[in-house]
């Protein structure tokens, strides 16, 4: 049985989450403004801080002082896209 809570990536693919929405979440993380929950379309929310902390690769890239801005953005974006949403 499929998980009833889609990933952010699935919502992105279905065009519920836009590029602007995703970029705003990435900017928030990189700017240190990780809200507890970010609201997405259709009553779905995602815990951005938990999504990034749960992704070992993103955590490692963000901790590495030598990581480029592009690497940080890509790792953060990937962690968010892989995160499961919750119903509000």
N, C-alpha and C positions, 0 to 999 in steps of 0.2 A: 504494500500500500504506500502511496506517495505521501511525503511529508506535507501536511496542510499549510505549513509556513514556508513560503517561497524564500529563496535567497534574494538579496538585493540585485544580483546579476540576472536572475529570472525576471524580476520586475523591470529591470533595465531593458532586457530583450523584448519584453512585452510593451515597452514604451510607457510604462507607468512612472518610472524614474527617468528623468532626462539627464543629458550631459551636464547641464547647469546644476541640477540637484546633486549629482555625484561630485562635481568639482567643488561645490559649496561644502560638502562633507569633508573632502580631502583638505580644503583650505582651513576648515575649522580644526582638524586634527593637527595639521602642521603649524597652525597659529596658536596652539595650546588651548583652544576653546572647545574641548570635547564635552558636549552636553551629554547628560545621562541617556536620553533617548531622542532620536531625530525622527520626526514624523515624515512618512512617505505617503504617496497617494493611496487612496482606498482604505484608509484606516490602519495601515501597517506602520510599525515603528521598528527602529533598529538602535541597539545600544552601541554607538560608535566606539566608545572607549573599550568596551569589552571585545568588540570585533577585532580591533587592532591588537589588543593585549593577548588575545587567543591565537593570533597568527604568529608563529615563531619567526618566520622570515621577516615579516613587517617589524616586529619588535627588535630583531637584530639590526636591521637596516637603520631604524630610527635611533638606536643607541650608538651606532657607529658614527663617530664625529667626522670621519672622512667620507661618509656617503654624500653623493651629489644630491642636489635638489630634485633632479629627475628621478633618481633611484628612490628617494623618499616618497615622492608623489606616486610612483608606480607601485611600490610596496603597500602604501596606504590604500590606494585605489583597489588593489587586488584583495586586500583583507576585507574591505567594505563590501565588494562585490560577492565575496564568498559567504558573508554573514547571513544567517537566517533571520528573517523578520518575525515580529510578534504582532498579534492583533492588539490594537489600542483598547 
